[in-house]
């Protein structure tokens, strides 16, 4: 799990102010030149740049520089202190608002709807951030993301591999397919399973490094195989993990084992979010029984609405594009737990209905 990386444009007083407000932040540098800040941002993985207003750019106003920087590095949050750090209290952005995050969606058991959750969760995040989210299908042997989003004809991760060592973050756009309805950026798995052996750990490490610099929110769909080195690399890079289970006894047993493994790996419990997929009111294992067995609260319970799911897969349209449904509301609830601070549609908790974003 990674710390929040912060680059400071200012002096030692600015650094001290940030340390007081963000004791857990990893300060990667303190610079006095905004041109150097741009260069470092292109070479390192950053979560935030904090600027003392006393540091001024050459040939433009600070407001103009910040606007240009945000367009070039949309995944990096920018905080300008209220006044000069020597005289004023620093106005650091709230730590609970997500601006950069890597989310791994995983289940040790196949057939639980993990890729369905991945596609819908990432799609919702893209809608909430106006396209500043990406989904990578790391189930390289049998990935289904392209099917869920009807993206079967475009480039895949395979076409990217020869260029990875020379690729810059913005170069990923040549290999990412844009899912139009939500503006989600998608890097698909190989079209044929025999090509999966071409994707190695070093490739994944390079890809995730580039993707976290290019997009603010990164969602990774993974294979069930707990021994996979690719899964291990993804979990190492993750700031949050979504564990998918169902009311099936075998799925719950493997889910509990997965929680124990994640704890042994030192992953904080509050970084792991359990979603109960295909939740049926007729099951002998209702939600509260699932929580008791797993010894963990559920982030969300996605109802068992087979007709909605079948329509979604057949049309290549995630259920979150149909907002006035209970199943869509459950995905938005999951997003609010996993990526807090994003703008979400209003949810009527009594009727489980959502109202459209104004930006739709």
C-alpha positions as CSV (number, residue, x, y, z in Angstrom):
1,X,0.0,0.0,0.0
2,X,1.3,3.4,-0.9
3,X,1.6,6.7,1.0
4,X,0.3,10.0,-0.5
5,X,3.2,11.6,-2.4
6,X,3.4,15.4,-2.1
7,X,5.7,17.8,-4.0
8,X,6.0,21.3,-2.5
9,X,6.6,24.5,-4.3
10,X,7.8,26.9,-1.6
11,X,10.3,27.1,1.2
12,X,10.9,25.3,4.5
13,X,8.0,27.1,6.2
14,X,5.7,25.7,3.5
15,X,7.1,22.2,4.2
16,X,6.5,22.6,7.9
17,X,2.9,23.7,7.3
18,X,2.2,20.6,5.2
19,X,3.9,18.3,7.7
20,X,1.6,19.7,10.4
21,X,-1.5,19.2,8.3
22,X,-0.5,15.9,6.7
23,X,1.7,13.9,9.1
24,X,1.3,10.8,7.0
25,X,2.2,12.4,3.7
26,X,5.4,11.5,1.9
27,X,7.1,14.7,0.9
28,X,9.1,13.9,-2.2
29,X,10.7,17.3,-2.6
30,X,10.7,21.1,-2.0
31,X,11.3,23.3,-5.0
32,X,11.2,27.1,-5.6
33,X,10.7,27.0,-9.4
34,X,7.4,26.0,-10.9
35,X,9.1,25.0,-14.1
36,X,11.0,22.3,-12.1
37,X,7.7,21.3,-10.5
38,X,6.3,20.5,-14.0
39,X,9.5,18.5,-14.9
40,X,9.4,16.5,-11.7
41,X,5.6,15.8,-12.2
42,X,6.3,14.3,-15.6
43,X,9.0,12.0,-14.2
44,X,7.5,10.9,-10.8
45,X,4.2,9.5,-9.5
46,X,2.6,12.3,-7.5
47,X,-0.7,12.6,-5.7
48,X,-0.5,16.4,-4.9
49,X,1.4,19.6,-5.5
50,X,1.2,22.2,-2.7
51,X,2.1,25.7,-3.7
52,X,3.1,28.8,-1.7
53,X,1.5,31.8,-3.5
54,X,4.9,33.6,-3.0
55,X,6.3,31.3,-5.7
56,X,5.3,32.8,-9.0
57,X,5.7,31.4,-12.5
58,X,7.5,33.2,-15.4
59,X,5.3,34.8,-18.1
60,X,1.9,34.0,-16.6
61,X,-0.1,34.4,-13.5
62,X,-0.3,31.7,-10.8
63,X,-3.9,31.0,-11.7
64,X,-3.0,30.5,-15.4
65,X,-0.1,28.2,-14.4
66,X,-2.4,26.1,-12.1
67,X,-5.0,25.8,-14.9
68,X,-2.4,24.7,-17.4
69,X,-0.8,22.2,-14.9
70,X,-4.2,20.6,-14.1
71,X,-4.8,20.0,-17.8
72,X,-1.4,18.4,-18.3
73,X,-1.5,16.4,-15.1
74,X,-5.2,15.8,-14.3
75,X,-4.4,13.0,-11.8
76,X,-2.4,15.4,-9.5
77,X,-4.3,17.5,-7.0
78,X,-3.1,21.1,-6.7
79,X,-3.4,23.1,-3.4
80,X,-2.4,26.8,-3.2
81,X,-1.9,27.9,0.4
82,X,-4.2,30.7,1.6
83,X,-1.4,33.3,1.9
84,X,2.4,33.4,2.3
85,X,3.3,30.5,4.6
86,X,5.2,32.7,7.0
87,X,2.1,34.7,7.9
88,X,-0.9,32.6,7.4
89,X,-2.4,29.2,8.2
90,X,-2.0,26.7,5.4
91,X,-5.2,25.8,3.6
92,X,-4.5,22.2,2.7
93,X,-7.2,20.2,0.9
94,X,-9.1,17.7,3.1
95,X,-7.4,14.3,3.2
96,X,-10.6,12.4,2.9
97,X,-11.4,13.6,-0.6
98,X,-10.0,11.2,-3.2
99,X,-8.0,12.8,-6.1
100,X,-5.7,9.9,-7.0
101,X,-6.3,6.3,-6.2
102,X,-5.5,2.8,-7.5
103,X,-8.3,0.3,-6.8
104,X,-7.9,-3.5,-7.3
105,X,-11.0,-5.5,-7.8
106,X,-10.5,-9.2,-6.9
107,X,-12.1,-12.4,-5.8
108,X,-10.3,-15.7,-5.2
109,X,-13.3,-17.5,-6.7
110,X,-14.3,-17.3,-10.3
111,X,-17.9,-16.7,-11.5
112,X,-18.9,-14.3,-8.8
113,X,-19.3,-11.3,-11.1
114,X,-16.0,-9.6,-10.4
115,X,-15.6,-8.2,-13.9
116,X,-19.2,-6.9,-13.8
117,X,-18.4,-5.0,-10.6
118,X,-15.1,-3.7,-12.1
119,X,-16.8,-2.4,-15.3
120,X,-19.6,-0.7,-13.5
121,X,-17.5,0.8,-10.7
122,X,-14.9,2.2,-13.1
123,X,-17.6,3.5,-15.4
124,X,-19.3,5.3,-12.4
125,X,-16.0,6.8,-11.4
126,X,-15.4,8.1,-15.0
127,X,-18.9,9.7,-15.0
128,X,-18.3,11.3,-11.6
129,X,-14.9,12.8,-12.7
130,X,-15.8,13.6,-16.3
131,X,-13.4,11.1,-17.8
132,X,-10.5,11.2,-15.3
133,X,-10.6,7.4,-14.6
134,X,-9.2,4.3,-16.3
135,X,-9.8,0.6,-16.1
136,X,-7.1,-2.0,-16.8
137,X,-8.1,-5.6,-17.4
138,X,-5.3,-7.7,-15.8
139,X,-7.1,-10.9,-16.2
140,X,-4.8,-11.6,-19.1
141,X,-5.9,-15.2,-19.7
142,X,-9.7,-14.8,-19.7
143,X,-10.6,-11.1,-19.2
144,X,-14.2,-10.1,-20.0
145,X,-14.0,-6.3,-19.7
146,X,-14.0,-5.8,-23.5
147,X,-17.2,-7.9,-23.6
148,X,-19.0,-5.9,-20.9
149,X,-18.2,-2.6,-22.6
150,X,-18.4,-3.8,-26.2
151,X,-14.8,-2.9,-27.0
152,X,-13.8,-6.1,-28.8
153,X,-12.2,-4.5,-31.9
154,X,-9.7,-2.0,-30.5
155,X,-6.1,-2.3,-29.2
156,X,-5.2,-4.4,-26.2
157,X,-2.3,-4.6,-23.7
158,X,-0.4,-6.8,-26.2
159,X,0.1,-4.0,-28.7
160,X,1.5,-1.8,-26.0
161,X,4.2,-4.2,-24.7
162,X,7.0,-3.3,-27.2
163,X,6.6,0.4,-26.6
164,X,6.4,0.3,-22.8
165,X,10.0,1.1,-22.0
166,X,9.9,4.2,-24.1
167,X,6.3,5.3,-23.4
168,X,5.4,8.4,-21.6
169,X,2.1,8.7,-19.6
170,X,0.2,10.6,-22.3
171,X,1.3,7.9,-24.8
172,X,-1.1,5.4,-23.1
173,X,-4.0,7.0,-24.9
174,X,-2.9,5.3,-28.1
175,X,-3.6,1.9,-26.5
176,X,-6.5,2.8,-24.3
177,X,-10.0,2.5,-25.7
178,X,-12.5,5.3,-24.8
179,X,-15.9,4.0,-23.7
180,X,-18.0,6.9,-25.0
181,X,-21.0,7.0,-22.7
182,X,-18.9,7.5,-19.6
183,X,-15.6,8.6,-21.1
184,X,-13.9,5.8,-19.3
185,X,-10.4,4.9,-20.5
186,X,-10.0,1.1,-20.9
187,X,-6.9,-1.0,-21.5
188,X,-8.2,-4.4,-22.5
189,X,-6.7,-7.9,-21.9
190,X,-5.4,-10.0,-24.8
191,X,-8.0,-11.3,-27.2
192,X,-6.6,-14.8,-27.2
193,X,-5.6,-16.7,-24.0
194,X,-2.3,-18.0,-25.5
195,X,-1.1,-14.4,-25.7
196,X,-1.3,-14.1,-21.9
197,X,2.2,-15.5,-21.4
198,X,3.6,-12.4,-23.1
199,X,2.5,-10.2,-20.2
200,X,5.1,-10.2,-17.4
201,X,5.5,-8.6,-14.0
202,X,7.9,-5.9,-15.3
203,X,5.3,-5.0,-18.0
204,X,2.6,-4.6,-15.3
205,X,4.9,-2.5,-13.1
206,X,5.7,-0.2,-16.0
207,X,2.1,0.1,-17.0
208,X,0.8,0.9,-13.6
209,X,3.5,3.5,-13.1
210,X,2.5,5.2,-16.3
211,X,-1.3,4.9,-15.7
212,X,-1.2,6.4,-12.2
213,X,0.5,9.4,-13.7
214,X,-1.9,9.8,-16.6
215,X,-5.3,9.2,-14.9
216,X,-6.5,10.2,-11.4
217,X,-8.5,7.1,-10.6
218,X,-7.2,3.7,-11.7
219,X,-9.3,0.5,-11.4
220,X,-7.8,-2.9,-12.0
221,X,-9.7,-6.0,-12.8
222,X,-7.7,-9.1,-11.8
223,X,-7.7,-12.9,-12.2
224,X,-8.9,-15.2,-9.4
225,X,-5.5,-17.0,-9.1
226,X,-4.1,-15.9,-5.7
227,X,-0.6,-17.2,-6.7
228,X,-0.5,-14.9,-9.8
229,X,2.6,-12.6,-9.8
230,X,0.5,-10.1,-11.8
231,X,-2.1,-10.0,-9.0
232,X,0.7,-9.5,-6.5
233,X,2.1,-6.6,-8.4
234,X,-1.4,-5.0,-8.6
235,X,-2.0,-5.4,-4.9
236,X,1.4,-3.9,-4.1
237,X,0.4,-0.8,-6.1
238,X,-3.2,-0.6,-4.6
239,X,-4.5,2.1,-2.3
240,X,-7.8,0.2,-2.0
241,X,-9.0,-3.3,-2.7
242,X,-12.6,-4.4,-3.5
243,X,-13.2,-8.0,-2.6
244,X,-16.2,-9.5,-4.4
245,X,-18.3,-12.3,-2.8
246,X,-21.7,-13.9,-3.2
247,X,-24.1,-15.7,-0.9
248,X,-22.7,-19.0,-2.2
249,X,-21.1,-20.9,0.7
250,X,-17.9,-21.7,-1.3
251,X,-17.5,-18.0,-2.3
252,X,-17.9,-16.9,1.3
253,X,-15.4,-19.4,2.5
254,X,-12.8,-18.3,0.0
255,X,-13.6,-14.7,0.7
256,X,-12.9,-15.1,4.4
257,X,-9.6,-16.8,3.5
258,X,-8.8,-13.9,1.2
259,X,-9.4,-11.4,4.0
260,X,-7.1,-13.3,6.3
261,X,-4.4,-13.3,3.6
262,X,-4.7,-9.6,3.0
263,X,-4.4,-8.9,6.7
264,X,-1.2,-11.1,6.9
265,X,0.2,-9.0,4.0
266,X,-0.2,-6.0,6.2
267,X,-2.9,-4.3,4.2
268,X,-5.0,-2.0,6.5
269,X,-8.5,-3.3,7.1
270,X,-10.1,0.0,6.2
271,X,-8.5,-0.2,2.7
272,X,-10.4,-3.5,1.9
273,X,-14.0,-3.1,0.9
274,X,-16.3,-6.2,0.6
275,X,-19.1,-6.1,-1.9
276,X,-21.8,-8.8,-1.8
277,X,-22.8,-9.4,-5.4
278,X,-26.1,-11.1,-6.6
279,X,-27.7,-10.5,-3.2
280,X,-31.0,-12.3,-3.0
281,X,-33.6,-11.7,-0.3
282,X,-34.5,-15.4,-0.5
283,X,-31.0,-16.6,0.4
284,X,-30.6,-18.5,3.7
285,X,-27.5,-16.2,4.2
286,X,-28.9,-12.6,4.4
287,X,-26.5,-9.6,4.5
288,X,-26.2,-9.6,8.3
289,X,-25.2,-13.3,8.3
290,X,-22.6,-12.7,5.7
291,X,-21.1,-9.8,7.7
292,X,-21.1,-12.0,10.8
293,X,-19.3,-14.8,9.0
294,X,-16.7,-12.5,7.4
295,X,-16.4,-10.4,10.5
296,X,-16.5,-7.3,8.3
297,X,-19.2,-4.8,7.3
298,X,-20.2,-4.8,3.7
299,X,-19.4,-1.8,1.6
300,X,-22.5,-2.5,-0.6
301,X,-24.9,-5.3,-1.6
302,X,-25.6,-5.5,-5.3
303,X,-29.1,-7.1,-5.8
304,X,-29.6,-10.2,-7.9
305,X,-31.3,-8.6,-10.9
306,X,-30.5,-11.1,-13.7
307,X,-32.6,-9.3,-16.3
308,X,-30.8,-6.0,-15.8
309,X,-27.4,-7.8,-15.9
310,X,-28.3,-9.8,-19.0
311,X,-29.5,-6.6,-20.8
312,X,-26.3,-4.8,-19.7
313,X,-24.0,-7.5,-21.1
314,X,-26.0,-8.0,-24.3
315,X,-26.0,-4.2,-25.1
316,X,-22.4,-3.6,-23.8
317,X,-23.8,-0.9,-21.4
318,X,-23.0,-1.0,-17.7
319,X,-26.0,-0.8,-15.4
320,X,-24.9,2.5,-14.0
321,X,-26.0,4.0,-17.3
322,X,-29.6,3.1,-16.2
323,X,-29.7,5.3,-13.0
324,X,-33.3,4.6,-11.9
325,X,-32.6,1.1,-10.8
326,X,-31.8,-0.5,-7.4
327,X,-28.7,-2.3,-8.9
328,X,-27.3,1.0,-10.2
329,X,-27.8,2.6,-6.8
330,X,-25.8,-0.2,-5.2
331,X,-22.9,0.5,-7.5
332,X,-22.9,4.2,-6.6
333,X,-23.0,3.3,-3.0
334,X,-19.9,1.1,-3.5
335,X,-18.1,4.0,-5.2
336,X,-18.9,6.3,-2.3
337,X,-17.3,3.8,0.1
338,X,-14.2,3.0,-2.1
339,X,-13.5,6.5,-3.5
340,X,-15.0,9.0,-1.0
341,X,-15.4,12.7,-2.1
342,X,-16.4,12.1,-5.7
343,X,-19.6,13.8,-6.8
344,X,-22.4,11.2,-6.8
345,X,-26.0,11.3,-7.9
346,X,-28.7,11.7,-5.3
347,X,-30.0,8.4,-4.0
348,X,-33.5,7.8,-2.6
349,X,-32.7,5.2,0.0
350,X,-36.3,4.3,0.5
351,X,-37.0,3.5,-3.2
352,X,-33.4,2.7,-4.2
353,X,-33.6,5.1,-7.1
354,X,-31.1,7.6,-8.4
355,X,-31.4,10.8,-10.3
356,X,-29.1,11.7,-13.2
357,X,-26.1,13.9,-12.9
358,X,-26.6,17.4,-14.2
359,X,-23.6,16.8,-16.4
360,X,-25.2,13.9,-18.2
